[in-house]
Amino acid sequence: MASRLKRPPASRPFAYRKGNGLLYRLPGGLKLAALFLVSALIFIATPPLSAAGKVTALMLILGGSLNAGIRPWELFRGIKPLLVMLLCVLAFRSLTLNPEHLPVFDRAGFKGGLVFTVQILLSFSANALLFRTTTMTELRDSLEKAEAVLARPFITALRPLQQDWACNLRAGLERRYLSLGIALMLGFMRKFFEHWENANCAWDARSGKGGINRITALIPLLTERMIRSAAETARALEARGYGER
């Protein structure tokens, strides 16, 4: 019972899972770029390329998960709330009102909703694969290196200027605020699922009921924990001088 309620960290949604496959040895920046490519393939809207893009993205995700030793269905851990939302969207898009204002099945709406559902599921699994094979340190280091290369010409151009706005902008570029912001945004997703899983386990341990009772009880708790986590991160950044101007 206890082992079922308390999952190890590596089994949580979007949690890092140790491994030694090729995917683990690739630089974090390259994997992040691959995620952008896969996302572009998933959301291609041009009819001749739309299906091919989704199939290609699916093959890349399956190949990456198998290479990393991750069973494909493990990428969908924590997807239940999102799946419920997607089913609701699909149901709403599948219905329309006829001239008598009665709901009837809309084939075009159903098709559009189904495509949207597939896109979100593929996108979710691609993001899960990135986070399960890449640490936040790897992502942060790769983002900092990319920002350093891209920001160098701007820093050089701003150095002779003495105006306040130029000094502030140059300081921000030198401190790598952009890469820090992106890294914090990416870390937010992992932290969200960590808090959600902990709250779920606590609810199950207290024999809490499922359905709407679980959602109404856990959403305020999750919101409080995310706000507290954000405040702790802000204090840690201020202690390192990131709040100074």
VEXKETI-135195 format. One record per residue (C-alpha): residue number from 1; residue in one letter; x, y, z. Coordinates in nm, 4 decimals. Example, Ala and Ser with C-alpha at 12.3 -4.5 7.8 and 13.67 -1.06 7.14 Angstrom:
REM residues 2
<node><num>1</num><residu>A</residu><X>1.2300</X><Y>-0.4500</Y><Z>0.7800</Z></node>
<node><num>2</num><residu>S</residu><X>1.3670</X><Y>-0.1060</Y><Z>0.7140</Z></node>
END
This chain:
REM residues 245
<node><num>1</num><residu>M</residu><X>0.0000</X><Y>0.0000</Y><Z>0.0000</Z></node>
<node><num>2</num><residu>A</residu><X>0.2731</X><Y>0.2442</Y><Z>0.0987</Z></node>
<node><num>3</num><residu>S</residu><X>0.4795</X><Y>0.1670</Y><Z>-0.2115</Z></node>
<node><num>4</num><residu>R</residu><X>0.1753</X><Y>0.2327</Y><Z>-0.4272</Z></node>
<node><num>5</num><residu>L</residu><X>0.1025</X><Y>0.5698</Y><Z>-0.2665</Z></node>
<node><num>6</num><residu>K</residu><X>0.4580</X><Y>0.6964</Y><Z>-0.2499</Z></node>
<node><num>7</num><residu>R</residu><X>0.6246</X><Y>0.6833</Y><Z>-0.5903</Z></node>
<node><num>8</num><residu>P</residu><X>1.0010</X><Y>0.7123</Y><Z>-0.6278</Z></node>
<node><num>9</num><residu>P</residu><X>1.1095</X><Y>1.0465</Y><Z>-0.7815</Z></node>
<node><num>10</num><residu>A</residu><X>1.2144</X><Y>0.8874</Y><Z>-1.1125</Z></node>
<node><num>11</num><residu>S</residu><X>0.8614</X><Y>0.7534</Y><Z>-1.1720</Z></node>
<node><num>12</num><residu>R</residu><X>0.6930</X><Y>1.0919</Y><Z>-1.1415</Z></node>
<node><num>13</num><residu>P</residu><X>0.5714</X><Y>1.2819</Y><Z>-1.4496</Z></node>
<node><num>14</num><residu>F</residu><X>0.8481</X><Y>1.4848</Y><Z>-1.6206</Z></node>
<node><num>15</num><residu>A</residu><X>1.1042</X><Y>1.3616</Y><Z>-1.3646</Z></node>
<node><num>16</num><residu>Y</residu><X>1.4612</X><Y>1.2908</Y><Z>-1.4731</Z></node>
<node><num>17</num><residu>R</residu><X>1.5409</X><Y>0.9201</Y><Z>-1.5145</Z></node>
<node><num>18</num><residu>K</residu><X>1.9028</X><Y>0.8087</Y><Z>-1.5117</Z></node>
<node><num>19</num><residu>G</residu><X>2.0268</X><Y>0.6209</Y><Z>-1.8165</Z></node>
<node><num>20</num><residu>N</residu><X>2.3219</X><Y>0.5742</Y><Z>-2.0492</Z></node>
<node><num>21</num><residu>G</residu><X>2.1685</X><Y>0.5645</Y><Z>-2.3970</Z></node>
<node><num>22</num><residu>L</residu><X>2.2713</X><Y>0.7880</Y><Z>-2.6845</Z></node>
<node><num>23</num><residu>L</residu><X>1.9926</X><Y>1.0325</Y><Z>-2.6029</Z></node>
<node><num>24</num><residu>Y</residu><X>2.1400</X><Y>1.0907</Y><Z>-2.2572</Z></node>
<node><num>25</num><residu>R</residu><X>2.4816</X><Y>1.1710</Y><Z>-2.4015</Z></node>
<node><num>26</num><residu>L</residu><X>2.3562</X><Y>1.4353</Y><Z>-2.6445</Z></node>
<node><num>27</num><residu>P</residu><X>2.4009</X><Y>1.8012</Y><Z>-2.5368</Z></node>
<node><num>28</num><residu>G</residu><X>2.0988</X><Y>1.9574</Y><Z>-2.3715</Z></node>
<node><num>29</num><residu>G</residu><X>2.0885</X><Y>2.2356</Y><Z>-2.6308</Z></node>
<node><num>30</num><residu>L</residu><X>2.0708</X><Y>1.9845</Y><Z>-2.9152</Z></node>
<node><num>31</num><residu>K</residu><X>1.7837</X><Y>1.8023</Y><Z>-2.7470</Z></node>
<node><num>32</num><residu>L</residu><X>1.6026</X><Y>2.1309</Y><Z>-2.6897</Z></node>
<node><num>33</num><residu>A</residu><X>1.6471</X><Y>2.2202</Y><Z>-3.0577</Z></node>
<node><num>34</num><residu>A</residu><X>1.5159</X><Y>1.8740</Y><Z>-3.1501</Z></node>
<node><num>35</num><residu>L</residu><X>1.2092</X><Y>1.9423</Y><Z>-2.9352</Z></node>
<node><num>36</num><residu>F</residu><X>1.1409</X><Y>2.2611</Y><Z>-3.1338</Z></node>
<node><num>37</num><residu>L</residu><X>1.1775</X><Y>2.0643</Y><Z>-3.4586</Z></node>
<node><num>38</num><residu>V</residu><X>0.9425</X><Y>1.7899</Y><Z>-3.3412</Z></node>
<node><num>39</num><residu>S</residu><X>0.6904</X><Y>2.0522</Y><Z>-3.2239</Z></node>
<node><num>40</num><residu>A</residu><X>0.7050</X><Y>2.2174</Y><Z>-3.5670</Z></node>
<node><num>41</num><residu>L</residu><X>0.6365</X><Y>1.8801</Y><Z>-3.7312</Z></node>
<node><num>42</num><residu>I</residu><X>0.3427</X><Y>1.8175</Y><Z>-3.4962</Z></node>
<node><num>43</num><residu>F</residu><X>0.1730</X><Y>2.1502</Y><Z>-3.5637</Z></node>
<node><num>44</num><residu>I</residu><X>0.2225</X><Y>2.1695</Y><Z>-3.9415</Z></node>
<node><num>45</num><residu>A</residu><X>-0.1167</X><Y>2.2777</Y><Z>-4.0781</Z></node>
<node><num>46</num><residu>T</residu><X>-0.0615</X><Y>2.2347</Y><Z>-4.4537</Z></node>
<node><num>47</num><residu>P</residu><X>-0.2779</X><Y>1.9341</Y><Z>-4.5556</Z></node>
<node><num>48</num><residu>P</residu><X>-0.0209</X><Y>1.7411</Y><Z>-4.7623</Z></node>
<node><num>49</num><residu>L</residu><X>0.2432</X><Y>1.7717</Y><Z>-4.4904</Z></node>
<node><num>50</num><residu>S</residu><X>0.0254</X><Y>1.7636</Y><Z>-4.1789</Z></node>
<node><num>51</num><residu>A</residu><X>-0.0153</X><Y>1.3853</Y><Z>-4.1518</Z></node>
<node><num>52</num><residu>A</residu><X>0.3445</X><Y>1.3191</Y><Z>-4.2600</Z></node>
<node><num>53</num><residu>G</residu><X>0.4728</X><Y>1.5632</Y><Z>-3.9978</Z></node>
<node><num>54</num><residu>K</residu><X>0.2766</X><Y>1.3954</Y><Z>-3.7183</Z></node>
<node><num>55</num><residu>V</residu><X>0.3887</X><Y>1.0468</Y><Z>-3.8235</Z></node>
<node><num>56</num><residu>T</residu><X>0.7515</X><Y>1.1633</Y><Z>-3.8416</Z></node>
<node><num>57</num><residu>A</residu><X>0.7235</X><Y>1.3234</Y><Z>-3.4977</Z></node>
<node><num>58</num><residu>L</residu><X>0.5708</X><Y>1.0025</Y><Z>-3.3597</Z></node>
<node><num>59</num><residu>M</residu><X>0.8545</X><Y>0.7936</Y><Z>-3.5023</Z></node>
<node><num>60</num><residu>L</residu><X>1.1154</X><Y>1.0299</Y><Z>-3.3553</Z></node>
<node><num>61</num><residu>I</residu><X>0.9494</X><Y>1.0189</Y><Z>-3.0126</Z></node>
<node><num>62</num><residu>L</residu><X>0.9204</X><Y>0.6390</Y><Z>-3.0179</Z></node>
<node><num>63</num><residu>G</residu><X>1.2792</X><Y>0.6013</Y><Z>-3.1370</Z></node>
<node><num>64</num><residu>G</residu><X>1.4065</X><Y>0.8379</Y><Z>-2.8682</Z></node>
<node><num>65</num><residu>S</residu><X>1.2151</X><Y>0.6661</Y><Z>-2.5890</Z></node>
<node><num>66</num><residu>L</residu><X>1.3318</X><Y>0.3197</Y><Z>-2.6928</Z></node>
<node><num>67</num><residu>N</residu><X>1.6911</X><Y>0.4410</Y><Z>-2.7233</Z></node>
<node><num>68</num><residu>A</residu><X>1.6696</X><Y>0.5837</Y><Z>-2.3717</Z></node>
<node><num>69</num><residu>G</residu><X>1.5226</X><Y>0.2617</Y><Z>-2.2349</Z></node>
<node><num>70</num><residu>I</residu><X>1.1915</X><Y>0.4301</Y><Z>-2.1543</Z></node>
<node><num>71</num><residu>R</residu><X>0.8685</X><Y>0.2491</Y><Z>-2.2363</Z></node>
<node><num>72</num><residu>P</residu><X>0.6603</X><Y>0.4798</Y><Z>-2.4574</Z></node>
<node><num>73</num><residu>W</residu><X>0.3554</X><Y>0.4719</Y><Z>-2.2309</Z></node>
<node><num>74</num><residu>E</residu><X>0.5678</X><Y>0.5995</Y><Z>-1.9421</Z></node>
<node><num>75</num><residu>L</residu><X>0.5846</X><Y>0.9337</Y><Z>-2.1235</Z></node>
<node><num>76</num><residu>F</residu><X>0.2133</X><Y>0.9838</Y><Z>-2.0505</Z></node>
<node><num>77</num><residu>R</residu><X>0.2380</X><Y>0.9718</Y><Z>-1.6721</Z></node>
<node><num>78</num><residu>G</residu><X>0.0434</X><Y>1.2547</Y><Z>-1.5143</Z></node>
<node><num>79</num><residu>I</residu><X>-0.1669</X><Y>1.3166</Y><Z>-1.8255</Z></node>
<node><num>80</num><residu>K</residu><X>-0.5078</X><Y>1.2320</Y><Z>-1.6748</Z></node>
<node><num>81</num><residu>P</residu><X>-0.6165</X><Y>1.5939</Y><Z>-1.6008</Z></node>
<node><num>82</num><residu>L</residu><X>-0.5031</X><Y>1.7029</Y><Z>-1.9471</Z></node>
<node><num>83</num><residu>L</residu><X>-0.6769</X><Y>1.4037</Y><Z>-2.1049</Z></node>
<node><num>84</num><residu>V</residu><X>-1.0054</X><Y>1.4960</Y><Z>-1.9364</Z></node>
<node><num>85</num><residu>M</residu><X>-0.9737</X><Y>1.8496</Y><Z>-2.0728</Z></node>
<node><num>86</num><residu>L</residu><X>-0.8979</X><Y>1.7185</Y><Z>-2.4234</Z></node>
<node><num>87</num><residu>L</residu><X>-1.2014</X><Y>1.4893</Y><Z>-2.4154</Z></node>
<node><num>88</num><residu>C</residu><X>-1.4190</X><Y>1.7834</Y><Z>-2.3130</Z></node>
<node><num>89</num><residu>V</residu><X>-1.2779</X><Y>1.9936</Y><Z>-2.5987</Z></node>
<node><num>90</num><residu>L</residu><X>-1.3392</X><Y>1.7069</Y><Z>-2.8418</Z></node>
<node><num>91</num><residu>A</residu><X>-1.6978</X><Y>1.6685</Y><Z>-2.7194</Z></node>
<node><num>92</num><residu>F</residu><X>-1.7722</X><Y>2.0412</Y><Z>-2.7518</Z></node>
<node><num>93</num><residu>R</residu><X>-1.6187</X><Y>2.0660</Y><Z>-3.0986</Z></node>
<node><num>94</num><residu>S</residu><X>-1.8127</X><Y>1.7600</Y><Z>-3.2141</Z></node>
<node><num>95</num><residu>L</residu><X>-2.1491</X><Y>1.9239</Y><Z>-3.1465</Z></node>
<node><num>96</num><residu>T</residu><X>-2.3184</X><Y>2.2105</Y><Z>-3.3235</Z></node>
<node><num>97</num><residu>L</residu><X>-2.6664</X><Y>2.3572</Y><Z>-3.3255</Z></node>
<node><num>98</num><residu>N</residu><X>-2.9034</X><Y>2.3024</Y><Z>-3.6177</Z></node>
<node><num>99</num><residu>P</residu><X>-3.1597</X><Y>2.5633</Y><Z>-3.7301</Z></node>
<node><num>100</num><residu>E</residu><X>-3.3947</X><Y>2.4346</Y><Z>-3.4572</Z></node>
<node><num>101</num><residu>H</residu><X>-3.1198</X><Y>2.4991</Y><Z>-3.1987</Z></node>
<node><num>102</num><residu>L</residu><X>-3.0776</X><Y>2.1298</Y><Z>-3.1262</Z></node>
<node><num>103</num><residu>P</residu><X>-2.7312</X><Y>1.9758</Y><Z>-3.0837</Z></node>
<node><num>104</num><residu>V</residu><X>-2.6200</X><Y>1.7577</Y><Z>-3.3747</Z></node>
<node><num>105</num><residu>F</residu><X>-2.2962</X><Y>1.5799</Y><Z>-3.4564</Z></node>
<node><num>106</num><residu>D</residu><X>-2.0484</X><Y>1.7964</Y><Z>-3.6509</Z></node>
<node><num>107</num><residu>R</residu><X>-1.8106</X><Y>1.5767</Y><Z>-3.8511</Z></node>
<node><num>108</num><residu>A</residu><X>-1.5751</X><Y>1.8629</Y><Z>-3.9392</Z></node>
<node><num>109</num><residu>G</residu><X>-1.5637</X><Y>1.9784</Y><Z>-3.5789</Z></node>
<node><num>110</num><residu>F</residu><X>-1.4964</X><Y>1.6247</Y><Z>-3.4597</Z></node>
<node><num>111</num><residu>K</residu><X>-1.2125</X><Y>1.5886</Y><Z>-3.7085</Z></node>
<node><num>112</num><residu>G</residu><X>-1.0610</X><Y>1.9207</Y><Z>-3.6009</Z></node>
<node><num>113</num><residu>G</residu><X>-1.0922</X><Y>1.8276</Y><Z>-3.2337</Z></node>
<node><num>114</num><residu>L</residu><X>-0.9336</X><Y>1.4894</Y><Z>-3.2970</Z></node>
<node><num>115</num><residu>V</residu><X>-0.6386</X><Y>1.6496</Y><Z>-3.4768</Z></node>
<node><num>116</num><residu>F</residu><X>-0.5958</X><Y>1.8955</Y><Z>-3.1892</Z></node>
<node><num>117</num><residu>T</residu><X>-0.6043</X><Y>1.6090</Y><Z>-2.9370</Z></node>
<node><num>118</num><residu>V</residu><X>-0.3365</X><Y>1.4164</Y><Z>-3.1267</Z></node>
<node><num>119</num><residu>Q</residu><X>-0.1188</X><Y>1.7283</Y><Z>-3.1475</Z></node>
<node><num>120</num><residu>I</residu><X>-0.1380</X><Y>1.7903</Y><Z>-2.7727</Z></node>
<node><num>121</num><residu>L</residu><X>-0.0690</X><Y>1.4237</Y><Z>-2.6876</Z></node>
<node><num>122</num><residu>L</residu><X>0.2354</X><Y>1.4158</Y><Z>-2.9154</Z></node>
<node><num>123</num><residu>S</residu><X>0.3598</X><Y>1.7461</Y><Z>-2.7775</Z></node>
<node><num>124</num><residu>F</residu><X>0.3160</X><Y>1.6223</Y><Z>-2.4199</Z></node>
<node><num>125</num><residu>S</residu><X>0.5108</X><Y>1.3024</Y><Z>-2.4889</Z></node>
<node><num>126</num><residu>A</residu><X>0.7914</X><Y>1.4937</Y><Z>-2.6652</Z></node>
<node><num>127</num><residu>N</residu><X>0.8298</X><Y>1.7283</Y><Z>-2.3672</Z></node>
<node><num>128</num><residu>A</residu><X>0.8189</X><Y>1.4355</Y><Z>-2.1254</Z></node>
<node><num>129</num><residu>L</residu><X>1.0969</X><Y>1.2626</Y><Z>-2.3209</Z></node>
<node><num>130</num><residu>L</residu><X>1.3146</X><Y>1.5753</Y><Z>-2.2997</Z></node>
<node><num>131</num><residu>F</residu><X>1.2703</X><Y>1.6118</Y><Z>-1.9245</Z></node>
<node><num>132</num><residu>R</residu><X>1.3175</X><Y>1.2407</Y><Z>-1.8515</Z></node>
<node><num>133</num><residu>T</residu><X>1.6534</X><Y>1.2365</Y><Z>-2.0316</Z></node>
<node><num>134</num><residu>T</residu><X>1.7881</X><Y>1.5848</Y><Z>-1.9494</Z></node>
<node><num>135</num><residu>T</residu><X>1.8682</X><Y>1.7513</Y><Z>-1.6185</Z></node>
<node><num>136</num><residu>M</residu><X>1.7856</X><Y>2.1156</Y><Z>-1.5551</Z></node>
<node><num>137</num><residu>T</residu><X>2.1577</X><Y>2.1838</Y><Z>-1.5167</Z></node>
<node><num>138</num><residu>E</residu><X>2.2197</X><Y>2.0582</Y><Z>-1.8706</Z></node>
<node><num>139</num><residu>L</residu><X>1.9415</X><Y>2.2750</Y><Z>-2.0087</Z></node>
<node><num>140</num><residu>R</residu><X>2.0566</X><Y>2.5821</Y><Z>-1.8182</Z></node>
<node><num>141</num><residu>D</residu><X>2.4193</X><Y>2.5398</Y><Z>-1.9298</Z></node>
<node><num>142</num><residu>S</residu><X>2.3175</X><Y>2.4944</Y><Z>-2.2938</Z></node>
<node><num>143</num><residu>L</residu><X>2.0895</X><Y>2.7975</Y><Z>-2.2843</Z></node>
<node><num>144</num><residu>E</residu><X>2.3627</X><Y>3.0097</Y><Z>-2.1251</Z></node>
<node><num>145</num><residu>K</residu><X>2.6140</X><Y>2.9105</Y><Z>-2.3936</Z></node>
<node><num>146</num><residu>A</residu><X>2.3661</X><Y>2.9893</Y><Z>-2.6708</Z></node>
<node><num>147</num><residu>E</residu><X>2.2786</X><Y>3.3250</Y><Z>-2.5141</Z></node>
<node><num>148</num><residu>A</residu><X>2.6466</X><Y>3.4107</Y><Z>-2.4709</Z></node>
<node><num>149</num><residu>V</residu><X>2.7104</X><Y>3.3577</Y><Z>-2.8424</Z></node>
<node><num>150</num><residu>L</residu><X>2.3999</X><Y>3.5480</Y><Z>-2.9533</Z></node>
<node><num>151</num><residu>A</residu><X>2.4478</X><Y>3.8344</Y><Z>-2.7075</Z></node>
<node><num>152</num><residu>R</residu><X>2.8167</X><Y>3.8995</Y><Z>-2.7755</Z></node>
<node><num>153</num><residu>P</residu><X>2.7623</X><Y>4.1389</Y><Z>-3.0737</Z></node>
<node><num>154</num><residu>F</residu><X>2.5011</X><Y>4.3382</Y><Z>-2.8782</Z></node>
<node><num>155</num><residu>I</residu><X>2.7230</X><Y>4.3639</Y><Z>-2.5699</Z></node>
<node><num>156</num><residu>T</residu><X>3.0091</X><Y>4.4897</Y><Z>-2.7876</Z></node>
<node><num>157</num><residu>A</residu><X>2.7831</X><Y>4.7476</Y><Z>-2.9536</Z></node>
<node><num>158</num><residu>L</residu><X>2.6421</X><Y>4.8696</Y><Z>-2.6208</Z></node>
<node><num>159</num><residu>R</residu><X>2.9756</X><Y>4.8969</Y><Z>-2.4379</Z></node>
<node><num>160</num><residu>P</residu><X>3.0638</X><Y>5.2520</Y><Z>-2.5639</Z></node>
<node><num>161</num><residu>L</residu><X>2.7192</X><Y>5.3865</Y><Z>-2.4664</Z></node>
<node><num>162</num><residu>Q</residu><X>2.6881</X><Y>5.5361</Y><Z>-2.1177</Z></node>
<node><num>163</num><residu>Q</residu><X>2.3121</X><Y>5.5954</Y><Z>-2.1010</Z></node>
<node><num>164</num><residu>D</residu><X>2.1225</X><Y>5.4204</Y><Z>-1.8211</Z></node>
<node><num>165</num><residu>W</residu><X>1.9113</X><Y>5.2107</Y><Z>-2.0576</Z></node>
<node><num>166</num><residu>A</residu><X>2.2222</X><Y>5.0885</Y><Z>-2.2419</Z></node>
<node><num>167</num><residu>C</residu><X>2.4005</X><Y>5.0011</Y><Z>-1.9168</Z></node>
<node><num>168</num><residu>N</residu><X>2.0962</X><Y>4.8148</Y><Z>-1.7832</Z></node>
<node><num>169</num><residu>L</residu><X>2.0507</X><Y>4.6261</Y><Z>-2.1094</Z></node>
<node><num>170</num><residu>R</residu><X>2.4179</X><Y>4.5346</Y><Z>-2.1249</Z></node>
<node><num>171</num><residu>A</residu><X>2.4113</X><Y>4.4185</Y><Z>-1.7623</Z></node>
<node><num>172</num><residu>G</residu><X>2.1123</X><Y>4.1982</Y><Z>-1.8347</Z></node>
<node><num>173</num><residu>L</residu><X>2.2835</X><Y>4.0425</Y><Z>-2.1346</Z></node>
<node><num>174</num><residu>E</residu><X>2.6004</X><Y>3.9830</Y><Z>-1.9351</Z></node>
<node><num>175</num><residu>R</residu><X>2.4089</X><Y>3.8229</Y><Z>-1.6480</Z></node>
<node><num>176</num><residu>R</residu><X>2.2268</X><Y>3.5859</Y><Z>-1.8863</Z></node>
<node><num>177</num><residu>Y</residu><X>1.8789</X><Y>3.6867</Y><Z>-1.7690</Z></node>
<node><num>178</num><residu>L</residu><X>1.7127</X><Y>3.5468</Y><Z>-2.0820</Z></node>
<node><num>179</num><residu>S</residu><X>1.8537</X><Y>3.1965</Y><Z>-2.0430</Z></node>
<node><num>180</num><residu>L</residu><X>1.7724</X><Y>3.2093</Y><Z>-1.6718</Z></node>
<node><num>181</num><residu>G</residu><X>1.4106</X><Y>3.3006</Y><Z>-1.7470</Z></node>
<node><num>182</num><residu>I</residu><X>1.3720</X><Y>3.0198</Y><Z>-2.0014</Z></node>
<node><num>183</num><residu>A</residu><X>1.5319</X><Y>2.7698</Y><Z>-1.7625</Z></node>
<node><num>184</num><residu>L</residu><X>1.2961</X><Y>2.8756</Y><Z>-1.4839</Z></node>
<node><num>185</num><residu>M</residu><X>0.9990</X><Y>2.8440</Y><Z>-1.7191</Z></node>
<node><num>186</num><residu>L</residu><X>1.1052</X><Y>2.4915</Y><Z>-1.8167</Z></node>
<node><num>187</num><residu>G</residu><X>1.1656</X><Y>2.4006</Y><Z>-1.4545</Z></node>
<node><num>188</num><residu>F</residu><X>0.8158</X><Y>2.5224</Y><Z>-1.3684</Z></node>
<node><num>189</num><residu>M</residu><X>0.6604</X><Y>2.2273</Y><Z>-1.5554</Z></node>
<node><num>190</num><residu>R</residu><X>0.8695</X><Y>1.9711</Y><Z>-1.3704</Z></node>
<node><num>191</num><residu>K</residu><X>0.7963</X><Y>2.1414</Y><Z>-1.0378</Z></node>
<node><num>192</num><residu>F</residu><X>0.4223</X><Y>2.1510</Y><Z>-1.1174</Z></node>
<node><num>193</num><residu>F</residu><X>0.4038</X><Y>1.7760</Y><Z>-1.1746</Z></node>
<node><num>194</num><residu>E</residu><X>0.6170</X><Y>1.7097</Y><Z>-0.8658</Z></node>
<node><num>195</num><residu>H</residu><X>0.3774</X><Y>1.9073</Y><Z>-0.6438</Z></node>
<node><num>196</num><residu>W</residu><X>0.0731</X><Y>1.7551</Y><Z>-0.8137</Z></node>
<node><num>197</num><residu>E</residu><X>0.2024</X><Y>1.4019</Y><Z>-0.7589</Z></node>
<node><num>198</num><residu>N</residu><X>0.2857</X><Y>1.4718</Y><Z>-0.3942</Z></node>
<node><num>199</num><residu>A</residu><X>-0.0611</X><Y>1.6169</Y><Z>-0.3365</Z></node>
<node><num>200</num><residu>N</residu><X>-0.2217</X><Y>1.3178</Y><Z>-0.5091</Z></node>
<node><num>201</num><residu>C</residu><X>-0.0269</X><Y>1.0733</Y><Z>-0.2939</Z></node>
<node><num>202</num><residu>A</residu><X>-0.1233</X><Y>1.2621</Y><Z>0.0214</Z></node>
<node><num>203</num><residu>W</residu><X>-0.4886</X><Y>1.2601</Y><Z>-0.0861</Z></node>
<node><num>204</num><residu>D</residu><X>-0.4820</X><Y>0.8842</Y><Z>-0.1541</Z></node>
<node><num>205</num><residu>A</residu><X>-0.3066</X><Y>0.8159</Y><Z>0.1768</Z></node>
<node><num>206</num><residu>R</residu><X>-0.5977</X><Y>0.9855</Y><Z>0.3543</Z></node>
<node><num>207</num><residu>S</residu><X>-0.8519</X><Y>0.7772</Y><Z>0.1571</Z></node>
<node><num>208</num><residu>G</residu><X>-0.9789</X><Y>1.0813</Y><Z>-0.0256</Z></node>
<node><num>209</num><residu>K</residu><X>-1.2501</X><Y>1.0387</Y><Z>-0.2865</Z></node>
<node><num>210</num><residu>G</residu><X>-1.1853</X><Y>1.0777</Y><Z>-0.6568</Z></node>
<node><num>211</num><residu>G</residu><X>-1.3599</X><Y>1.2876</Y><Z>-0.9180</Z></node>
<node><num>212</num><residu>I</residu><X>-1.4558</X><Y>1.6480</Y><Z>-0.8553</Z></node>
<node><num>213</num><residu>N</residu><X>-1.3834</X><Y>1.6207</Y><Z>-0.4819</Z></node>
<node><num>214</num><residu>R</residu><X>-1.0176</X><Y>1.5501</Y><Z>-0.5528</Z></node>
<node><num>215</num><residu>I</residu><X>-0.9872</X><Y>1.8375</Y><Z>-0.7991</Z></node>
<node><num>216</num><residu>T</residu><X>-1.1561</X><Y>2.0982</Y><Z>-0.5787</Z></node>
<node><num>217</num><residu>A</residu><X>-0.9395</X><Y>1.9954</Y><Z>-0.2844</Z></node>
<node><num>218</num><residu>L</residu><X>-0.6063</X><Y>1.9719</Y><Z>-0.4650</Z></node>
<node><num>219</num><residu>I</residu><X>-0.6187</X><Y>2.2763</Y><Z>-0.6958</Z></node>
<node><num>220</num><residu>P</residu><X>-0.6030</X><Y>2.5342</Y><Z>-0.4110</Z></node>
<node><num>221</num><residu>L</residu><X>-0.3291</X><Y>2.3308</Y><Z>-0.2388</Z></node>
<node><num>222</num><residu>L</residu><X>-0.1315</X><Y>2.3038</Y><Z>-0.5619</Z></node>
<node><num>223</num><residu>T</residu><X>-0.1693</X><Y>2.6771</Y><Z>-0.6252</Z></node>
<node><num>224</num><residu>E</residu><X>-0.0398</X><Y>2.7573</Y><Z>-0.2766</Z></node>
<node><num>225</num><residu>R</residu><X>0.2592</X><Y>2.5255</Y><Z>-0.3162</Z></node>
<node><num>226</num><residu>M</residu><X>0.3503</X><Y>2.6702</Y><Z>-0.6567</Z></node>
<node><num>227</num><residu>I</residu><X>0.3322</X><Y>3.0262</Y><Z>-0.5202</Z></node>
<node><num>228</num><residu>R</residu><X>0.5493</X><Y>2.9244</Y><Z>-0.2236</Z></node>
<node><num>229</num><residu>S</residu><X>0.7969</X><Y>2.7524</Y><Z>-0.4556</Z></node>
<node><num>230</num><residu>A</residu><X>0.8118</X><Y>3.0627</Y><Z>-0.6768</Z></node>
<node><num>231</num><residu>A</residu><X>0.8740</X><Y>3.2815</Y><Z>-0.3712</Z></node>
<node><num>232</num><residu>E</residu><X>1.1568</X><Y>3.0543</Y><Z>-0.2537</Z></node>
<node><num>233</num><residu>T</residu><X>1.3138</X><Y>3.0678</Y><Z>-0.6005</Z></node>
<node><num>234</num><residu>A</residu><X>1.2844</X><Y>3.4468</Y><Z>-0.6040</Z></node>
<node><num>235</num><residu>R</residu><X>1.4552</X><Y>3.4731</Y><Z>-0.2647</Z></node>
<node><num>236</num><residu>A</residu><X>1.7344</X><Y>3.2414</Y><Z>-0.3796</Z></node>
<node><num>237</num><residu>L</residu><X>1.7896</X><Y>3.4549</Y><Z>-0.6911</Z></node>
<node><num>238</num><residu>E</residu><X>1.7924</X><Y>3.7755</Y><Z>-0.4880</Z></node>
<node><num>239</num><residu>A</residu><X>2.0496</X><Y>3.6210</Y><Z>-0.2526</Z></node>
<node><num>240</num><residu>R</residu><X>2.2705</X><Y>3.5641</Y><Z>-0.5579</Z></node>
<node><num>241</num><residu>G</residu><X>2.2329</X><Y>3.9251</Y><Z>-0.6692</Z></node>
<node><num>242</num><residu>Y</residu><X>1.9882</X><Y>3.8714</Y><Z>-0.9556</Z></node>
<node><num>243</num><residu>G</residu><X>1.7493</X><Y>4.1298</Y><Z>-0.8166</Z></node>
<node><num>244</num><residu>E</residu><X>2.0094</X><Y>4.4067</Y><Z>-0.8158</Z></node>
<node><num>245</num><residu>R</residu><X>2.0282</X><Y>4.6792</Y><Z>-1.0792</Z></node>
END
